[in-house]
Amino acid sequence: MANQQMQNITFDELQVGQSASLKRVLTQKDVELFAFASGDLNPTHLNMDVPGISSRKGTVGHSMWSGMLISSILGTVLPGPGTVNVSQNMDFALPLHIGDEIMVKLTVKS
C-alpha cells in the first residue's frame, strides 16, 4: 500500500450493496506481531511446547487478528481515511492457524 494513494468515500457517496474485501494468509510473523502489539502472549499463539496446550494444526492465531482486518478495510478502503470503527460484533466459528487464508468482506447494508 506504500505507493497507493488512499481516498475516502463520504457517507453521502456510499451506496447500498457497495463492498470491499481483503484476503490474507495468516503467517507466523502476523501472529508474533499481533501478540506483541496486543500484549496477548498466550502460549497457544507463541509456543506449542507448553504441556497441556496442543493443536493438531499447530499454532493458533489470535481471533482478533481477523477483527484487525476489518479495521484495515474500514480505515483504508470503505469508507476510507477518517473512518473510526465504533462498534463491531464478531463470532468465531473455528480457530485460525498458520497458513489459513481468510477473506474479510464488508458490504454497505443501509
Biopython code that builds the backbone (N, CA, C, O; Angstrom):
import numpy as np
from Bio.PDB.StructureBuilder import StructureBuilder

atoms = [
    (1, "MET", "N", (0.797, -1.192, 0.000)),
    (1, "MET", "CA", (0.000, 0.000, 0.000)),
    (1, "MET", "C", (0.844, 1.263, 0.000)),
    (1, "MET", "O", (0.304, 2.364, -0.106)),
    (2, "ALA", "N", (2.139, 1.128, 0.115)),
    (2, "ALA", "CA", (3.018, 2.283, 0.239)),
    (2, "ALA", "C", (2.908, 3.242, -0.937)),
    (2, "ALA", "O", (3.026, 4.453, -0.746)),
    (3, "ASN", "N", (2.689, 2.743, -2.133)),
    (3, "ASN", "CA", (2.633, 3.609, -3.305)),
    (3, "ASN", "C", (1.209, 3.956, -3.726)),
    (3, "ASN", "O", (1.009, 4.695, -4.691)),
    (4, "GLN", "N", (0.224, 3.429, -3.012)),
    (4, "GLN", "CA", (-1.158, 3.732, -3.359)),
    (4, "GLN", "C", (-1.637, 4.945, -2.579)),
    (4, "GLN", "O", (-1.322, 5.101, -1.400)),
    (5, "GLN", "N", (-2.386, 5.788, -3.235)),
    (5, "GLN", "CA", (-2.958, 6.940, -2.562)),
    (5, "GLN", "C", (-4.336, 6.551, -2.053)),
    (5, "GLN", "O", (-5.182, 6.089, -2.820)),
    (6, "MET", "N", (-4.562, 6.739, -0.752)),
    (6, "MET", "CA", (-5.859, 6.413, -0.176)),
    (6, "MET", "C", (-6.824, 7.559, -0.404)),
    (6, "MET", "O", (-6.440, 8.729, -0.395)),
    (7, "GLN", "N", (-8.077, 7.205, -0.608)),
    (7, "GLN", "CA", (-9.120, 8.193, -0.819)),
    (7, "GLN", "C", (-10.355, 7.735, -0.069)),
    (7, "GLN", "O", (-10.734, 6.566, -0.149)),
    (8, "ASN", "N", (-10.984, 8.639, 0.656)),
    (8, "ASN", "CA", (-12.169, 8.223, 1.394)),
    (8, "ASN", "C", (-13.434, 8.422, 0.587)),
    (8, "ASN", "O", (-13.469, 9.170, -0.390)),
    (9, "ILE", "N", (-14.471, 7.730, 1.025)),
    (9, "ILE", "CA", (-15.803, 7.850, 0.431)),
    (9, "ILE", "C", (-16.679, 8.475, 1.514)),
    (9, "ILE", "O", (-16.758, 7.950, 2.624)),
    (10, "THR", "N", (-17.329, 9.577, 1.206)),
    (10, "THR", "CA", (-18.179, 10.218, 2.205)),
    (10, "THR", "C", (-19.440, 9.383, 2.407)),
    (10, "THR", "O", (-19.807, 8.578, 1.550)),
    (11, "PHE", "N", (-20.100, 9.583, 3.548)),
    (11, "PHE", "CA", (-21.325, 8.827, 3.819)),
    (11, "PHE", "C", (-22.381, 9.072, 2.746)),
    (11, "PHE", "O", (-23.139, 8.164, 2.404)),
    (12, "ASP", "N", (-22.437, 10.288, 2.214)),
    (12, "ASP", "CA", (-23.405, 10.593, 1.156)),
    (12, "ASP", "C", (-23.103, 9.831, -0.129)),
    (12, "ASP", "O", (-24.004, 9.583, -0.929)),
    (13, "GLU", "N", (-21.854, 9.462, -0.330)),
    (13, "GLU", "CA", (-21.454, 8.750, -1.547)),
    (13, "GLU", "C", (-21.606, 7.229, -1.426)),
    (13, "GLU", "O", (-21.611, 6.526, -2.437)),
    (14, "LEU", "N", (-21.730, 6.719, -0.196)),
    (14, "LEU", "CA", (-21.893, 5.279, -0.013)),
    (14, "LEU", "C", (-23.201, 4.801, -0.624)),
    (14, "LEU", "O", (-24.220, 5.484, -0.528)),
    (15, "GLN", "N", (-23.176, 3.639, -1.247)),
    (15, "GLN", "CA", (-24.371, 3.076, -1.879)),
    (15, "GLN", "C", (-24.634, 1.678, -1.323)),
    (15, "GLN", "O", (-23.705, 0.892, -1.138)),
    (16, "VAL", "N", (-25.898, 1.377, -1.059)),
    (16, "VAL", "CA", (-26.277, 0.045, -0.595)),
    (16, "VAL", "C", (-25.756, -0.983, -1.589)),
    (16, "VAL", "O", (-25.941, -0.836, -2.797)),
    (17, "GLY", "N", (-25.111, -2.013, -1.083)),
    (17, "GLY", "CA", (-24.536, -3.055, -1.930)),
    (17, "GLY", "C", (-23.067, -2.844, -2.241)),
    (17, "GLY", "O", (-22.387, -3.777, -2.666)),
    (18, "GLN", "N", (-22.573, -1.649, -2.039)),
    (18, "GLN", "CA", (-21.147, -1.362, -2.265)),
    (18, "GLN", "C", (-20.330, -2.200, -1.289)),
    (18, "GLN", "O", (-20.707, -2.339, -0.125)),
    (19, "SER", "N", (-19.211, -2.761, -1.756)),
    (19, "SER", "CA", (-18.431, -3.618, -0.869)),
    (19, "SER", "C", (-16.934, -3.474, -1.125)),
    (19, "SER", "O", (-16.492, -2.938, -2.141)),
    (20, "ALA", "N", (-16.187, -3.972, -0.168)),
    (20, "ALA", "CA", (-14.725, -4.037, -0.285)),
    (20, "ALA", "C", (-14.294, -5.301, 0.447)),
    (20, "ALA", "O", (-14.914, -5.701, 1.432)),
    (21, "SER", "N", (-13.234, -5.922, -0.038)),
    (21, "SER", "CA", (-12.767, -7.144, 0.607)),
    (21, "SER", "C", (-11.245, -7.171, 0.673)),
    (21, "SER", "O", (-10.551, -6.422, -0.015)),
    (22, "LEU", "N", (-10.758, -8.058, 1.523)),
    (22, "LEU", "CA", (-9.332, -8.216, 1.734)),
    (22, "LEU", "C", (-9.067, -9.685, 2.017)),
    (22, "LEU", "O", (-9.729, -10.284, 2.864)),
    (23, "LYS", "N", (-8.099, -10.272, 1.311)),
    (23, "LYS", "CA", (-7.688, -11.655, 1.548)),
    (23, "LYS", "C", (-6.289, -11.643, 2.127)),
    (23, "LYS", "O", (-5.410, -10.924, 1.652)),
    (24, "ARG", "N", (-6.090, -12.454, 3.167)),
    (24, "ARG", "CA", (-4.764, -12.584, 3.775)),
    (24, "ARG", "C", (-4.553, -14.025, 4.203)),
    (24, "ARG", "O", (-5.499, -14.729, 4.554)),
    (25, "VAL", "N", (-3.312, -14.448, 4.169)),
    (25, "VAL", "CA", (-2.907, -15.738, 4.715)),
    (25, "VAL", "C", (-2.190, -15.447, 6.029)),
    (25, "VAL", "O", (-1.258, -14.643, 6.069)),
    (26, "LEU", "N", (-2.627, -16.104, 7.103)),
    (26, "LEU", "CA", (-2.021, -15.891, 8.411)),
    (26, "LEU", "C", (-0.619, -16.493, 8.440)),
    (26, "LEU", "O", (-0.433, -17.671, 8.135)),
    (27, "THR", "N", (0.359, -15.678, 8.806)),
    (27, "THR", "CA", (1.747, -16.139, 8.878)),
    (27, "THR", "C", (2.221, -16.123, 10.338)),
    (27, "THR", "O", (1.595, -15.511, 11.203)),
    (28, "GLN", "N", (3.317, -16.796, 10.584)),
    (28, "GLN", "CA", (3.916, -16.786, 11.926)),
    (28, "GLN", "C", (4.281, -15.356, 12.323)),
    (28, "GLN", "O", (4.120, -14.969, 13.481)),
    (29, "LYS", "N", (4.766, -14.586, 11.374)),
    (29, "LYS", "CA", (5.126, -13.189, 11.659)),
    (29, "LYS", "C", (3.893, -12.381, 12.067)),
    (29, "LYS", "O", (3.967, -11.553, 12.974)),
    (30, "ASP", "N", (2.746, -12.621, 11.393)),
    (30, "ASP", "CA", (1.497, -11.951, 11.776)),
    (30, "ASP", "C", (1.158, -12.260, 13.232)),
    (30, "ASP", "O", (0.812, -11.361, 14.000)),
    (31, "VAL", "N", (1.259, -13.532, 13.607)),
    (31, "VAL", "CA", (0.934, -13.961, 14.971)),
    (31, "VAL", "C", (1.860, -13.272, 15.971)),
    (31, "VAL", "O", (1.404, -12.749, 16.988)),
    (32, "GLU", "N", (3.154, -13.273, 15.678)),
    (32, "GLU", "CA", (4.119, -12.665, 16.593)),
    (32, "GLU", "C", (3.905, -11.165, 16.727)),
    (32, "GLU", "O", (3.914, -10.636, 17.839)),
    (33, "LEU", "N", (3.711, -10.472, 15.606)),
    (33, "LEU", "CA", (3.489, -9.024, 15.655)),
    (33, "LEU", "C", (2.209, -8.680, 16.412)),
    (33, "LEU", "O", (2.187, -7.749, 17.218)),
    (34, "PHE", "N", (1.136, -9.442, 16.146)),
    (34, "PHE", "CA", (-0.131, -9.190, 16.836)),
    (34, "PHE", "C", (0.013, -9.467, 18.336)),
    (34, "PHE", "O", (-0.524, -8.729, 19.161)),
    (35, "ALA", "N", (0.733, -10.524, 18.680)),
    (35, "ALA", "CA", (0.935, -10.874, 20.094)),
    (35, "ALA", "C", (1.629, -9.744, 20.838)),
    (35, "ALA", "O", (1.194, -9.351, 21.920)),
    (36, "PHE", "N", (2.686, -9.231, 20.274)),
    (36, "PHE", "CA", (3.442, -8.191, 20.959)),
    (36, "PHE", "C", (2.718, -6.848, 20.931)),
    (36, "PHE", "O", (2.799, -6.091, 21.898)),
    (37, "ALA", "N", (2.012, -6.537, 19.842)),
    (37, "ALA", "CA", (1.262, -5.277, 19.775)),
    (37, "ALA", "C", (0.087, -5.291, 20.748)),
    (37, "ALA", "O", (-0.213, -4.271, 21.368)),
    (38, "SER", "N", (-0.578, -6.430, 20.889)),
    (38, "SER", "CA", (-1.762, -6.521, 21.743)),
    (38, "SER", "C", (-1.420, -6.860, 23.193)),
    (38, "SER", "O", (-2.218, -6.616, 24.098)),
    (39, "GLY", "N", (-0.231, -7.422, 23.408)),
    (39, "GLY", "CA", (0.133, -7.877, 24.745)),
    (39, "GLY", "C", (-0.393, -9.262, 25.070)),
    (39, "GLY", "O", (-0.189, -9.753, 26.180)),
    (40, "ASP", "N", (-1.077, -9.909, 24.111)),
    (40, "ASP", "CA", (-1.602, -11.265, 24.315)),
    (40, "ASP", "C", (-0.502, -12.264, 23.984)),
    (40, "ASP", "O", (-0.353, -12.692, 22.839)),
    (41, "LEU", "N", (0.256, -12.624, 24.999)),
    (41, "LEU", "CA", (1.384, -13.536, 24.826)),
    (41, "LEU", "C", (1.012, -14.966, 25.232)),
    (41, "LEU", "O", (1.875, -15.745, 25.637)),
    (42, "ASN", "N", (-0.253, -15.298, 25.122)),
    (42, "ASN", "CA", (-0.754, -16.634, 25.430)),
    (42, "ASN", "C", (0.080, -17.666, 24.679)),
    (42, "ASN", "O", (0.252, -17.544, 23.466)),
    (43, "PRO", "N", (0.604, -18.684, 25.374)),
    (43, "PRO", "CA", (1.440, -19.696, 24.713)),
    (43, "PRO", "C", (0.740, -20.440, 23.570)),
    (43, "PRO", "O", (1.401, -21.003, 22.698)),
    (44, "THR", "N", (-0.579, -20.440, 23.578)),
    (44, "THR", "CA", (-1.309, -21.061, 22.469)),
    (44, "THR", "C", (-0.903, -20.422, 21.145)),
    (44, "THR", "O", (-0.890, -21.084, 20.107)),
    (45, "HIS", "N", (-0.571, -19.132, 21.186)),
    (45, "HIS", "CA", (-0.207, -18.394, 19.989)),
    (45, "HIS", "C", (1.289, -18.408, 19.706)),
    (45, "HIS", "O", (1.707, -18.220, 18.563)),
    (46, "LEU", "N", (2.096, -18.628, 20.739)),
    (46, "LEU", "CA", (3.527, -18.411, 20.567)),
    (46, "LEU", "C", (4.422, -19.620, 20.805)),
    (46, "LEU", "O", (5.516, -19.689, 20.243)),
    (47, "ASN", "N", (3.985, -20.575, 21.622)),
    (47, "ASN", "CA", (4.884, -21.670, 21.963)),
    (47, "ASN", "C", (4.095, -22.956, 22.171)),
    (47, "ASN", "O", (3.465, -23.138, 23.212)),
    (48, "MET", "N", (4.126, -23.832, 21.206)),
    (48, "MET", "CA", (3.346, -25.059, 21.293)),
    (48, "MET", "C", (4.018, -26.121, 22.150)),
    (48, "MET", "O", (3.503, -27.235, 22.240)),
    (49, "ASP", "N", (5.155, -25.820, 22.786)),
    (49, "ASP", "CA", (5.857, -26.789, 23.631)),
    (49, "ASP", "C", (5.376, -26.767, 25.083)),
    (49, "ASP", "O", (5.910, -27.493, 25.921)),
    (50, "VAL", "N", (4.380, -25.948, 25.384)),
    (50, "VAL", "CA", (3.867, -25.868, 26.743)),
    (50, "VAL", "C", (2.977, -27.078, 27.008)),
    (50, "VAL", "O", (2.052, -27.332, 26.237)),
    (51, "PRO", "N", (3.233, -27.835, 28.086)),
    (51, "PRO", "CA", (2.412, -29.018, 28.390)),
    (51, "PRO", "C", (0.931, -28.664, 28.502)),
    (51, "PRO", "O", (0.570, -27.650, 29.098)),
    (52, "GLY", "N", (0.086, -29.501, 27.930)),
    (52, "GLY", "CA", (-1.359, -29.295, 28.001)),
    (52, "GLY", "C", (-1.913, -28.401, 26.914)),
    (52, "GLY", "O", (-3.131, -28.265, 26.792)),
    (53, "ILE", "N", (-1.050, -27.789, 26.119)),
    (53, "ILE", "CA", (-1.506, -26.921, 25.034)),
    (53, "ILE", "C", (-1.086, -27.570, 23.724)),
    (53, "ILE", "O", (0.102, -27.711, 23.434)),
    (54, "SER", "N", (-2.077, -27.960, 22.946)),
    (54, "SER", "CA", (-1.736, -28.584, 21.669)),
    (54, "SER", "C", (-2.826, -28.315, 20.651)),
    (54, "SER", "O", (-3.971, -28.025, 20.998)),
    (55, "SER", "N", (-2.455, -28.416, 19.423)),
    (55, "SER", "CA", (-3.382, -28.283, 18.314)),
    (55, "SER", "C", (-2.874, -29.169, 17.195)),
    (55, "SER", "O", (-1.684, -29.166, 16.880)),
    (56, "ARG", "N", (-3.764, -29.913, 16.605)),
    (56, "ARG", "CA", (-3.345, -30.805, 15.519)),
    (56, "ARG", "C", (-2.789, -30.025, 14.336)),
    (56, "ARG", "O", (-1.957, -30.539, 13.588)),
    (57, "LYS", "N", (-3.242, -28.794, 14.162)),
    (57, "LYS", "CA", (-2.788, -27.996, 13.022)),
    (57, "LYS", "C", (-1.676, -27.021, 13.390)),
    (57, "LYS", "O", (-1.228, -26.261, 12.532)),
    (58, "GLY", "N", (-1.223, -27.020, 14.629)),
    (58, "GLY", "CA", (-0.133, -26.129, 15.020)),
    (58, "GLY", "C", (-0.613, -24.857, 15.681)),
    (58, "GLY", "O", (-1.689, -24.817, 16.277)),
    (59, "THR", "N", (0.190, -23.825, 15.569)),
    (59, "THR", "CA", (-0.060, -22.549, 16.235)),
    (59, "THR", "C", (-1.453, -22.013, 15.928)),
    (59, "THR", "O", (-1.891, -21.994, 14.778)),
    (60, "VAL", "N", (-2.134, -21.582, 16.976)),
    (60, "VAL", "CA", (-3.467, -20.985, 16.837)),
    (60, "VAL", "C", (-3.292, -19.475, 16.797)),
    (60, "VAL", "O", (-2.718, -18.888, 17.714)),
    (61, "GLY", "N", (-3.783, -18.849, 15.741)),
    (61, "GLY", "CA", (-3.698, -17.394, 15.633)),
    (61, "GLY", "C", (-4.701, -16.709, 16.535)),
    (61, "GLY", "O", (-5.682, -17.315, 16.967)),
    (62, "HIS", "N", (-4.452, -15.447, 16.814)),
    (62, "HIS", "CA", (-5.372, -14.636, 17.620)),
    (62, "HIS", "C", (-6.667, -14.413, 16.833)),
    (62, "HIS", "O", (-6.629, -14.029, 15.664)),
    (63, "SER", "N", (-7.792, -14.653, 17.470)),
    (63, "SER", "CA", (-9.082, -14.442, 16.800)),
    (63, "SER", "C", (-9.252, -12.989, 16.361)),
    (63, "SER", "O", (-9.795, -12.722, 15.289)),
    (64, "MET", "N", (-8.788, -12.053, 17.188)),
    (64, "MET", "CA", (-8.977, -10.643, 16.859)),
    (64, "MET", "C", (-8.085, -10.163, 15.723)),
    (64, "MET", "O", (-8.219, -9.025, 15.273)),
    (65, "TRP", "N", (-7.183, -11.007, 15.257)),
    (65, "TRP", "CA", (-6.406, -10.666, 14.065)),
    (65, "TRP", "C", (-7.377, -10.420, 12.910)),
    (65, "TRP", "O", (-7.169, -9.515, 12.102)),
    (66, "SER", "N", (-8.445, -11.232, 12.835)),
    (66, "SER", "CA", (-9.447, -11.023, 11.783)),
    (66, "SER", "C", (-10.198, -9.712, 11.998)),
    (66, "SER", "O", (-10.589, -9.059, 11.030)),
    (67, "GLY", "N", (-10.403, -9.323, 13.251)),
    (67, "GLY", "CA", (-11.016, -8.029, 13.538)),
    (67, "GLY", "C", (-10.145, -6.878, 13.078)),
    (67, "GLY", "O", (-10.642, -5.837, 12.649)),
    (68, "MET", "N", (-8.855, -7.075, 13.168)),
    (68, "MET", "CA", (-7.908, -6.070, 12.694)),
    (68, "MET", "C", (-8.040, -5.899, 11.176)),
    (68, "MET", "O", (-7.882, -4.793, 10.660)),
    (69, "LEU", "N", (-8.328, -6.993, 10.464)),
    (69, "LEU", "CA", (-8.501, -6.886, 9.012)),
    (69, "LEU", "C", (-9.734, -6.056, 8.672)),
    (69, "LEU", "O", (-9.741, -5.313, 7.690)),
    (70, "ILE", "N", (-10.771, -6.188, 9.487)),
    (70, "ILE", "CA", (-11.975, -5.368, 9.289)),
    (70, "ILE", "C", (-11.615, -3.896, 9.469)),
    (70, "ILE", "O", (-12.007, -3.051, 8.665)),
    (71, "SER", "N", (-10.881, -3.601, 10.511)),
    (71, "SER", "CA", (-10.443, -2.227, 10.752)),
    (71, "SER", "C", (-9.603, -1.701, 9.597)),
    (71, "SER", "O", (-9.702, -0.530, 9.230)),
    (72, "SER", "N", (-8.785, -2.565, 9.034)),
    (72, "SER", "CA", (-7.944, -2.171, 7.896)),
    (72, "SER", "C", (-8.793, -1.743, 6.700)),
    (72, "SER", "O", (-8.511, -0.722, 6.074)),
    (73, "ILE", "N", (-9.824, -2.515, 6.383)),
    (73, "ILE", "CA", (-10.698, -2.156, 5.260)),
    (73, "ILE", "C", (-11.421, -0.848, 5.550)),
    (73, "ILE", "O", (-11.476, 0.040, 4.699)),
    (74, "LEU", "N", (-11.977, -0.732, 6.755)),
    (74, "LEU", "CA", (-12.719, 0.486, 7.108)),
    (74, "LEU", "C", (-11.853, 1.738, 7.000)),
    (74, "LEU", "O", (-12.299, 2.765, 6.488)),
    (75, "GLY", "N", (-10.626, 1.651, 7.477)),
    (75, "GLY", "CA", (-9.773, 2.831, 7.533)),
    (75, "GLY", "C", (-9.013, 3.153, 6.265)),
    (75, "GLY", "O", (-8.451, 4.241, 6.135)),
    (76, "THR", "N", (-8.988, 2.196, 5.307)),
    (76, "THR", "CA", (-8.202, 2.448, 4.095)),
    (76, "THR", "C", (-8.996, 2.380, 2.798)),
    (76, "THR", "O", (-8.578, 2.942, 1.786)),
    (77, "VAL", "N", (-10.152, 1.688, 2.817)),
    (77, "VAL", "CA", (-10.878, 1.475, 1.555)),
    (77, "VAL", "C", (-12.333, 1.934, 1.638)),
    (77, "VAL", "O", (-12.752, 2.805, 0.875)),
    (78, "LEU", "N", (-13.092, 1.364, 2.546)),
    (78, "LEU", "CA", (-14.542, 1.603, 2.591)),
    (78, "LEU", "C", (-14.987, 1.888, 4.010)),
    (78, "LEU", "O", (-15.048, 0.953, 4.808)),
    (79, "PRO", "N", (-15.296, 3.090, 4.366)),
    (79, "PRO", "CA", (-15.271, 4.306, 3.580)),
    (79, "PRO", "C", (-13.892, 4.937, 3.409)),
    (79, "PRO", "O", (-13.730, 5.804, 2.551)),
    (80, "GLY", "N", (-12.885, 4.529, 4.202)),
    (80, "GLY", "CA", (-11.531, 5.027, 3.979)),
    (80, "GLY", "C", (-11.017, 5.931, 5.080)),
    (80, "GLY", "O", (-11.562, 5.950, 6.184)),
    (81, "PRO", "N", (-9.956, 6.690, 4.775)),
    (81, "PRO", "CA", (-9.311, 7.546, 5.768)),
    (81, "PRO", "C", (-10.304, 8.456, 6.494)),
    (81, "PRO", "O", (-11.200, 9.037, 5.881)),
    (82, "GLY", "N", (-10.128, 8.564, 7.795)),
    (82, "GLY", "CA", (-11.018, 9.373, 8.621)),
    (82, "GLY", "C", (-12.081, 8.533, 9.320)),
    (82, "GLY", "O", (-12.758, 9.016, 10.228)),
    (83, "THR", "N", (-12.231, 7.273, 8.900)),
    (83, "THR", "CA", (-13.234, 6.392, 9.489)),
    (83, "THR", "C", (-12.779, 5.921, 10.867)),
    (83, "THR", "O", (-11.616, 5.569, 11.066)),
    (84, "VAL", "N", (-13.705, 5.921, 11.802)),
    (84, "VAL", "CA", (-13.454, 5.389, 13.137)),
    (84, "VAL", "C", (-14.477, 4.293, 13.390)),
    (84, "VAL", "O", (-15.683, 4.534, 13.323)),
    (85, "ASN", "N", (-14.000, 3.101, 13.677)),
    (85, "ASN", "CA", (-14.867, 1.964, 13.974)),
    (85, "ASN", "C", (-15.366, 2.100, 15.406)),
    (85, "ASN", "O", (-14.569, 2.046, 16.342)),
    (86, "VAL", "N", (-16.671, 2.276, 15.592)),
    (86, "VAL", "CA", (-17.213, 2.479, 16.934)),
    (86, "VAL", "C", (-17.931, 1.251, 17.481)),
    (86, "VAL", "O", (-18.219, 1.193, 18.677)),
    (87, "SER", "N", (-18.224, 0.271, 16.636)),
    (87, "SER", "CA", (-18.917, -0.922, 17.114)),
    (87, "SER", "C", (-18.683, -2.067, 16.148)),
    (87, "SER", "O", (-18.614, -1.881, 14.933)),
    (88, "GLN", "N", (-18.562, -3.263, 16.722)),
    (88, "GLN", "CA", (-18.310, -4.440, 15.890)),
    (88, "GLN", "C", (-18.725, -5.669, 16.696)),
    (88, "GLN", "O", (-18.347, -5.802, 17.860)),
    (89, "ASN", "N", (-19.496, -6.563, 16.088)),
    (89, "ASN", "CA", (-19.874, -7.827, 16.717)),
    (89, "ASN", "C", (-19.288, -8.957, 15.901)),
    (89, "ASN", "O", (-19.424, -8.991, 14.678)),
    (90, "MET", "N", (-18.632, -9.885, 16.584)),
    (90, "MET", "CA", (-17.989, -10.984, 15.868)),
    (90, "MET", "C", (-18.245, -12.300, 16.591)),
    (90, "MET", "O", (-18.278, -12.347, 17.820)),
    (91, "ASP", "N", (-18.425, -13.358, 15.824)),
    (91, "ASP", "CA", (-18.482, -14.726, 16.330)),
    (91, "ASP", "C", (-17.378, -15.490, 15.618)),
    (91, "ASP", "O", (-17.177, -15.324, 14.415)),
    (92, "PHE", "N", (-16.667, -16.323, 16.357)),
    (92, "PHE", "CA", (-15.560, -17.082, 15.788)),
    (92, "PHE", "C", (-15.945, -18.560, 15.741)),
    (92, "PHE", "O", (-16.017, -19.219, 16.778)),
    (93, "ALA", "N", (-16.190, -19.075, 14.541)),
    (93, "ALA", "CA", (-16.636, -20.456, 14.382)),
    (93, "ALA", "C", (-15.500, -21.460, 14.523)),
    (93, "ALA", "O", (-15.693, -22.542, 15.077)),
    (94, "LEU", "N", (-14.323, -21.110, 14.027)),
    (94, "LEU", "CA", (-13.179, -22.009, 14.045)),
    (94, "LEU", "C", (-11.913, -21.223, 14.351)),
    (94, "LEU", "O", (-11.850, -20.024, 14.079)),
    (95, "PRO", "N", (-10.908, -21.879, 14.913)),
    (95, "PRO", "CA", (-9.636, -21.188, 15.152)),
    (95, "PRO", "C", (-8.875, -20.957, 13.851)),
    (95, "PRO", "O", (-9.032, -21.696, 12.879)),
    (96, "LEU", "N", (-8.060, -19.931, 13.855)),
    (96, "LEU", "CA", (-7.166, -19.648, 12.733)),
    (96, "LEU", "C", (-5.824, -20.314, 12.999)),
    (96, "LEU", "O", (-5.349, -20.330, 14.134)),
    (97, "HIS", "N", (-5.215, -20.860, 11.956)),
    (97, "HIS", "CA", (-3.897, -21.472, 12.086)),
    (97, "HIS", "C", (-2.963, -20.880, 11.039)),
    (97, "HIS", "O", (-3.406, -20.361, 10.014)),
    (98, "ILE", "N", (-1.676, -20.964, 11.309)),
    (98, "ILE", "CA", (-0.675, -20.501, 10.351)),
    (98, "ILE", "C", (-0.965, -21.162, 9.003)),
    (98, "ILE", "O", (-1.155, -22.376, 8.927)),
    (99, "GLY", "N", (-0.996, -20.355, 7.947)),
    (99, "GLY", "CA", (-1.261, -20.860, 6.604)),
    (99, "GLY", "C", (-2.720, -20.778, 6.186)),
    (99, "GLY", "O", (-3.031, -20.943, 5.007)),
    (100, "ASP", "N", (-3.625, -20.526, 7.135)),
    (100, "ASP", "CA", (-5.040, -20.375, 6.779)),
    (100, "ASP", "C", (-5.246, -19.057, 6.040)),
    (100, "ASP", "O", (-4.668, -18.031, 6.399)),
    (101, "GLU", "N", (-6.074, -19.104, 5.011)),
    (101, "GLU", "CA", (-6.431, -17.884, 4.280)),
    (101, "GLU", "C", (-7.779, -17.410, 4.786)),
    (101, "GLU", "O", (-8.709, -18.199, 4.954)),
    (102, "ILE", "N", (-7.871, -16.123, 5.025)),
    (102, "ILE", "CA", (-9.131, -15.537, 5.466)),
    (102, "ILE", "C", (-9.487, -14.406, 4.506)),
    (102, "ILE", "O", (-8.628, -13.632, 4.083)),
    (103, "MET", "N", (-10.783, -14.329, 4.172)),
    (103, "MET", "CA", (-11.260, -13.215, 3.367)),
    (103, "MET", "C", (-12.280, -12.465, 4.200)),
    (103, "MET", "O", (-13.236, -13.048, 4.712)),
    (104, "VAL", "N", (-12.066, -11.169, 4.328)),
    (104, "VAL", "CA", (-12.983, -10.299, 5.037)),
    (104, "VAL", "C", (-13.660, -9.427, 3.981)),
    (104, "VAL", "O", (-12.998, -8.788, 3.163)),
    (105, "LYS", "N", (-14.982, -9.417, 4.018)),
    (105, "LYS", "CA", (-15.728, -8.610, 3.051)),
    (105, "LYS", "C", (-16.730, -7.755, 3.808)),
    (105, "LYS", "O", (-17.508, -8.256, 4.620)),
    (106, "LEU", "N", (-16.701, -6.460, 3.531)),
    (106, "LEU", "CA", (-17.644, -5.518, 4.122)),
    (106, "LEU", "C", (-18.590, -5.032, 3.033)),
    (106, "LEU", "O", (-18.159, -4.682, 1.934)),
    (107, "THR", "N", (-19.889, -5.014, 3.346)),
    (107, "THR", "CA", (-20.891, -4.581, 2.388)),
    (107, "THR", "C", (-21.806, -3.551, 3.050)),
    (107, "THR", "O", (-22.243, -3.740, 4.185)),
    (108, "VAL", "N", (-22.091, -2.472, 2.341)),
    (108, "VAL", "CA", (-22.999, -1.442, 2.843)),
    (108, "VAL", "C", (-24.415, -2.017, 2.805)),
    (108, "VAL", "O", (-24.914, -2.383, 1.740)),
    (109, "LYS", "N", (-25.054, -2.095, 3.962)),
    (109, "LYS", "CA", (-26.410, -2.648, 4.067)),
    (109, "LYS", "C", (-27.476, -1.574, 4.048)),
    (109, "LYS", "O", (-28.563, -1.791, 3.511)),
    (110, "SER", "N", (-27.187, -0.418, 4.624)),
    (110, "SER", "CA", (-28.171, 0.668, 4.619)),
    (110, "SER", "C", (-27.459, 2.001, 4.776)),
    (110, "SER", "O", (-28.106, 3.048, 4.797)),
]
sb = StructureBuilder()
sb.init_structure("model")
sb.init_model(0)
sb.init_chain("A")
sb.init_seg("    ")
for serial, (resi, resn, name, xyz) in enumerate(atoms, 1):
    if name == "N":
        sb.init_residue(resn, " ", resi, " ")
    sb.init_atom(name, np.array(xyz, "f"), 0.0, 1.0, " ", f" {name:<3s}", serial, name[0])
structure = sb.get_structure()
